[in-house]
Amino acid sequence: MNDTPKHILQKQLEIINKRSDAEKIERWLELTELSRTIILDQLREKHPEMSERDLIAELFKIFYRNDFTPEKLNIIAESIREYKVS
């Protein structure tokens, strides 16, 4: 959905482009962490029985669903579930 007028989008881009690279990266990291938190909270609510490791595997699948085939996603998610911390 894109209902923002072009002149507003242009103003937003001007504001973003005035930031330093460090500020842009910091904001990107903040937004990534926020989205991670929101998605994990939604998964916990929908699947309260899931372990933390299962939640992280599902989060991975959501974040990278456009980067890997479904088969590869499942393989990676399974390896996340099975990973042994030493």
Secondary structure, DSSP 8 states (H G I E B T S, - for coil): ---S-HHHHHHHHHHHHHS-HHHHHHHHHHHHHHHHHHHHHHHHHH-TT--HHHHHHHHHHHHTTTTS-HHHHHHHHHHHHH----
